[in-house]
Amino acid sequence: MVADGVPDEILRLAHTPEHLARLEMPRDFDPDTPYFPDIARHARRSVSAALAAASHAHASREPAFALMRPPGHHATAGSAMGFCYLNQVAIAALAARRDLGARRVAVWDFDAHHCNGTEAILKGREGLLVCSAHQSPGYPGTGLRDSGNSRNWPIPPNTPRGLHMDALRASLDAVVSFRPDLVLVSAGFDAYARDPITEMTLETEDFATLGRWLRESNLTAAAVLEGGYSTDLPTLVEAFLASWAG
Ligand SMILES: [Zn+2]
């Protein structure tokens, strides 16, 4: 697969033609989300990696991880926002239903921020479920309650990590109950206690626990890097992956 060779018709599963054109225009999208030269190509490479991870996981039933930036879960059908330009998890979920033969696809988002874009894009679509546990109040201010095919676990700032993990366990249990053919994990590591942009309390071993839960669930799953802004990010990702792989 050519790294940034995702055809527009795949991107249009989740995004409007106007949004794809806007990504090429050299103007900032919002104060968090600047224009950079070639940002559309970088975002397309993130999508390409997510599609490859989903395809690999679905075919092999082995863990697959897309270690790419920019992240995607805040991007809506028509807008870049919150460091996100294209919503690779939403695109991969819709492509899995259309192209991989996956009938039921669930998104499990453990990033500290609500996946407003993923939720909005997949809202009301058949065979799809979105589960998110996230800081609230917090950016982007959505995800306060369940709606249609989205389930949300808002968690107050500075919640003790045991309670945060209880919410994450409940969100994964909802994914398991859906009996998905494929799970796409929006793996954000910004609920870490020393992340500079959130007020959450998870420690390295908690991310290892999330990986262990995935392994023990026997879910067919592919994960995509979302947020995570601490200099400890590599350690957090490694803890998650090592535990998931067993
Ligand atoms: Zn985040």
Residues whose N, C-alpha, C, O or C-beta is under 5 A from the ligand:
A	BS01	ZN	D111 A112 H113 G188 D190 G227
